[in-house]
Structure formats: C-alpha cells, structure tokens
C-alpha cells in the first residue's frame, strides 16, 4: 500500500527532490526523498553520479528558482552521500552556475556539464564542461557555446554527458526565446554534441 507515500510526498514535493533508483533492467528498486533540514536545499534540475566505491554525488544549484521566474544566481555545489544515502558533506564548486544536468567519472576525474548565468531571464546562458580531481580542485573548464554570437535571444540548456572508453560525449541544446515573450521558440532550437578524447 503506497497511498501513505503518495499523500506524504504531495505535501512536501516543493521542499525536496524525489530520486527513483532502478536496476540496469529498469526494474524499480526504491525512491529516495531528499529534503531539508536533513539535506541542504537544492535546485530540482541536477544530476546524480555513483562512484566506483558506491558513494553517491548529487550536483545541484544551491538556490532554487521559485514561481518560474528568473533563475537564481546561485552556486554550483556537490552533495556527497554514502551508498545508503546518508548525507556526508556539501562542497562549493563554481559561482554563478546552475543546471548541472550531466556528470561522469572515469576513476580519476569527475566531469560536470552546467549552465552559466544569462544577461536576463535566460538569454545569454552558455553551456560549460568542467573537470575536477578527487579533491574537487578544478582541472579545466571548457565553454561549449557562444550564444551571444548567434542572437541576443539565444541560450544554451540541458547538457548531458556520456562516457564511453576514453571519449566523453556532451550533448546540449541551443534555443531562442520568442521576441515577444520568455517562451522558447522551438522552431529555432538545435541539438549539438561535442566529443572529447581523454588522455590516459
């Protein structure tokens, strides 16, 4: 009987995040609900990464946007959990960064794709790929887009990462706001992929 889970989640859905855990055969194992004060408050658009030792990393923007308004000028942070989802630590990574929707780890470095802040609500928002060592020292940060060279209304969004062998694939969208509103004009949207070869 999951009715109690549903009613409980409905009361707190805007105060935390729901994380559904699946097997590689897409069989549901469990749902983990993360909320303050047990876990620092974090934005709902984020990425999860499980390390080789079983620990779990959640990359998120520290300050969530509310009411669909302009995105907050928060910081990109990592929340570290053990394999049983016990919260261990919170670590700042980058200023004025949000939507870290892609992440991967090759045993040496952790790679995170994220968005920087635009000039206003969204326009001017660029996509980045950052690499960190095991102590969260920044190794390199690559700008994937240059939306200002395309249009004053253009912005990058929703970058994702796939790691295969020694190649890192980063997928991202470039969209454009409608000239008369903040709504995206999907007739002008494009999806790109950047491919990086990692040194052994």
C-alpha positions in Angstrom: 0.0 0.0 0.0 1.7 3.2 -1.2 -1.1 5.6 -0.5 0.6 7.0 2.5 3.8 7.6 0.4 1.8 9.5 -2.2 0.0 11.7 0.3 3.2 12.4 2.2 5.1 13.3 -1.0 2.3 15.5 -2.2 2.7 17.7 0.9 6.5 18.1 0.5 7.1 17.9 -3.2 8.3 21.5 -3.4 10.6 21.2 -0.4 12.9 18.4 -1.7 13.6 16.1 -4.6 12.5 12.6 -5.4 15.1 10.1 -6.7 14.0 6.9 -8.2 16.5 4.0 -8.2 16.4 1.4 -10.9 18.3 -1.7 -11.9 20.1 -1.9 -15.3 17.0 -3.7 -16.5 14.9 -0.7 -15.4 13.2 -2.5 -12.5 12.3 0.0 -9.8 14.2 -0.6 -6.5 13.2 2.4 -4.4 12.5 6.1 -4.2 14.7 8.3 -2.1 13.3 11.6 -1.0 15.8 14.3 -0.1 14.7 17.3 1.9 15.9 19.9 4.3 16.9 20.0 7.1 18.4 16.5 6.6 19.9 17.6 3.3 20.8 21.1 2.2 18.2 22.7 0.0 19.0 22.3 -3.7 17.5 23.0 -7.1 15.4 20.4 -8.8 17.4 20.2 -12.0 20.5 18.3 -11.1 22.5 15.1 -11.9 23.3 12.0 -9.8 26.5 10.0 -10.1 27.5 6.8 -8.3 31.2 6.4 -7.8 33.1 3.1 -8.0 33.1 2.7 -4.2 29.3 3.1 -4.1 29.2 6.7 -2.8 26.6 9.0 -4.5 27.2 12.5 -5.7 24.4 15.0 -6.4 25.4 18.1 -8.3 22.9 20.9 -7.9 22.5 24.7 -7.9 22.3 25.8 -4.2 19.5 28.3 -4.6 16.3 27.1 -6.3 14.2 29.3 -8.6 10.7 29.9 -7.4 7.4 30.6 -9.3 9.0 30.1 -12.7 10.7 33.5 -12.5 14.3 34.4 -13.5 16.8 31.8 -12.4 18.6 32.5 -9.1 22.3 33.5 -9.1 23.2 30.5 -7.0 26.4 28.4 -6.9 27.1 25.0 -8.3 27.7 22.6 -5.4 28.1 18.9 -4.8 26.2 16.9 -2.1 28.1 13.8 -1.1 26.2 10.7 0.2 27.3 7.2 1.1 25.9 4.2 -0.7 22.9 4.1 1.7 22.1 7.8 1.1 23.4 9.1 4.4 24.5 12.7 3.8 28.2 13.3 4.3 29.2 16.7 3.1 28.4 19.7 0.9 31.1 21.3 -1.3 31.1 24.5 -3.4 32.4 24.1 -6.9 31.6 27.2 -9.1 30.0 30.6 -8.7 27.0 31.8 -10.8 26.4 28.3 -12.3 23.3 26.2 -12.4 21.5 23.2 -14.0 24.4 20.7 -13.8 22.4 18.1 -15.7 25.3 16.0 -16.9 28.0 14.2 -14.9 30.5 11.3 -15.3 33.6 9.9 -13.5 36.4 7.9 -15.1 38.2 7.0 -11.8 40.5 10.0 -11.9 38.3 13.0 -12.7 34.7 14.0 -12.3 33.2 15.8 -15.3 30.2 18.1 -14.9 28.2 20.0 -17.6 26.3 23.0 -16.4 24.9 26.4 -17.5 26.3 29.9 -16.6 24.0 32.8 -15.9 22.5 34.8 -18.8 22.0 38.5 -19.0 18.3 38.4 -18.1 15.8 35.6 -17.6 17.6 33.1 -19.8 19.2 34.8 -22.8 23.0 34.7 -22.9 23.1 31.5 -20.9 26.1 29.3 -22.1 26.9 25.7 -21.5 30.2 24.5 -19.9 32.1 21.3 -19.2 34.2 21.3 -16.1 36.7 18.6 -14.8 37.6 18.2 -11.2 40.0 15.9 -9.4 39.2 13.7 -6.4 39.7 16.7 -4.0 37.4 18.9 -6.1 40.2 21.1 -7.5 39.2 22.5 -10.9 41.4 20.9 -13.6 39.8 22.6 -16.6 36.6 24.4 -17.6 35.6 24.5 -21.3 32.9 26.8 -22.7 30.8 24.7 -25.1 28.7 27.5 -26.6 28.9 31.2 -27.5 25.3 32.1 -27.8 25.8 35.9 -27.9 27.4 35.4 -31.3 24.2 33.7 -32.5 21.5 36.0 -31.2 20.6 38.3 -28.3 17.7 35.9 -27.6 19.7 32.6 -27.8 20.6 30.4 -24.8 22.1 27.0 -24.1 20.3 24.4 -22.0 20.1 20.8 -20.8 23.6 19.5 -21.4 24.1 15.8 -20.8 27.3 13.6 -20.6 28.0 10.1 -21.8 31.4 8.5 -21.1 32.5 5.6 -23.4 36.0 4.3 -23.1 38.3 7.3 -23.4 35.8 9.5 -25.2 33.4 12.0 -23.5 30.3 13.0 -25.4 28.5 16.1 -24.3 25.0 16.8 -25.7 23.4 20.2 -25.4 20.6 22.4 -26.8 20.7 25.9 -28.2 17.3 27.5 -28.0 16.0 31.0 -28.6 13.4 33.0 -26.7 10.5 34.3 -28.7 10.9 38.0 -29.4 7.7 38.9 -27.6 7.9 36.6 -24.6 10.2 34.4 -22.4 8.8 31.3 -24.0 11.2 29.4 -26.2 10.8 29.4 -30.0 11.3 25.6 -30.7 11.4 26.2 -34.4 14.8 27.6 -33.9 16.1 25.1 -31.4 19.1 22.9 -32.3 20.9 20.0 -30.5 24.6 19.6 -30.7 27.2 17.1 -29.5 30.8 17.8 -28.5 33.3 14.9 -28.4 36.4 15.0 -26.2 39.2 12.4 -26.2 40.6 11.9 -22.7 44.3 11.4 -22.1 45.1 8.1 -20.4 
